[in-house]
Amino acid sequence: MSERLAIEGGTPVRTVPFPARIQIDEREIEAVLGLMRKVAAEGGAFDRYGGTEVDSYEREFAAHFGTAFATATSSGTAAIHTALGALRLDIGCEIISAPITDPGAVAPILWCNCIPIFADVDPETFNLDPQSVERCISDRTRAIIVCHLAGQPADMDPIMEIAREHNLVVIEDCAQAHEAEYKGRKVGSIGHLAAFSLMSGKHSTSGGQGGMVLTNDEELYWNAKRFADRGKPFNSPIETNLFLGMNYRMTELQAVIGRVQLQKLPAIVEKRRAVVEMIRERIQDLEAIRLGRVIEDVKPSYWFLFLRVHPEKLRVPKEQVAAALQAEGLPVAASYAWVIPDMYWIRERKTYGESRCPWSCPYYGKEVRYDGQLPNAHLAREQHMTLAIHECYTEQECDDIARALRKVERAYLK
């Protein structure tokens, strides 16, 4: 006989909150105080110019992820915009994008007056399907932004091969995948450019917000550095600004925190992997609720977990399963985010006033339809829940997660 569910008046599996994620310790505190004392004693400012922290952070970040160059930015969205800005794209170019990602990875395409073209995903991983990517390519395509969602690397080899065949630039969006590995290489070192978010909540942070752009291409590096600082003429004989850019500079205060966080990153990710393996071991006998699929020869870094739900094995819809798990005390959501082209601002073309640019721009001159184009992206959302996890979970949390999943599945299994 099934144990009475909490949602039906039973006793919850978990009656206390899951542990908070403690992201900083005395190391970050001392680093910030040290910078404060230095500025108080010697003068100067917290902007990157005149200091050493941002420059050091860039060098250390590039070395850690295995690239030649890094440009620090003020946010992850700024990092995507800077990577695109480094390409010096014409108005009306097409950029292939993941349809399940953060809006901050799509807005920069529109700020460049380019057109996002959404490729479909593998419904088991949420990451880009290379075959769909290839079908999206036109004579206007210039780049592919590849999102490594939830810490799982996308399948990069076929995407890079497609890019080589069509002379396209690949930008890796590593916002959710710090320290993840694809076939022995860290994500961020595979594409032509990579963008990281360093906001609080990510695997590592530079103090609330921040971003980083990586590349092995020196020309792209200088263009990224220029774009992120209003087009300044770095490494150029020209004395005035070279082109239109943004002010996306990182501060010394952000960098001094980020440098400590970078040192802690490998241990943070290893702890997350250990937590996931403990959960996996405890629920491997379940029939209707399993961990999301991981492709071969990768090491995810697990920003959160996808839970694959097999609706054909359950008597109730996934939303009711999620509600029951929440009542048991689990940090579960019924679905992950939105499919981006379904969002109001994209659907209604809410960009520059009521102009509907860049879609309506005469430099583009085509009509783009997004509805009905992404069946697997919608299927992925329909078949998965999300479970929050982090490195501060212990065996007790893993035990409680497994017990709640087992309790709810037993109650609702056909």
Buried (B, 14 or more C-beta within 10 A) or exposed (E): EEBEBBBEEBEBBBEEEBEEBEBBEEBBEEBBEEBEEBBEEEEBEBEBEEBEBBBBBBEBBBEBBEBEBBBBBBBBBBBBBBBBBBBBBEBBBBBBBBBBBBEBBBBBBBBBBBBBBBBBBBBBBBBBBBEBBBEBBEEBBBBBBBBBBBBBBBBBEBBBEBBEEBEBBBBBBBBBBBBBBBEEBBBBBBBBBBBBBBBBEBBBBBBEBBBBBBBBBEEBBBBBBBBBBBBBBEEEEEEEBBEEBBEBBBBBBBBBBBBBBBEBBBEBBBBBBBBBEBBBEBBEEBEBBBBBBBBEEBBBBBBBBBBBBBEEBBEBBBEBBBBBBBBBBBBBBBBBBBBBBBBEEBEEBEBBEEEEBBBBBEEBEEEBEBEEBBEBBBBBBEBBBBBBBBBBBEEEBBBBBBBBBBBBBBBBBE
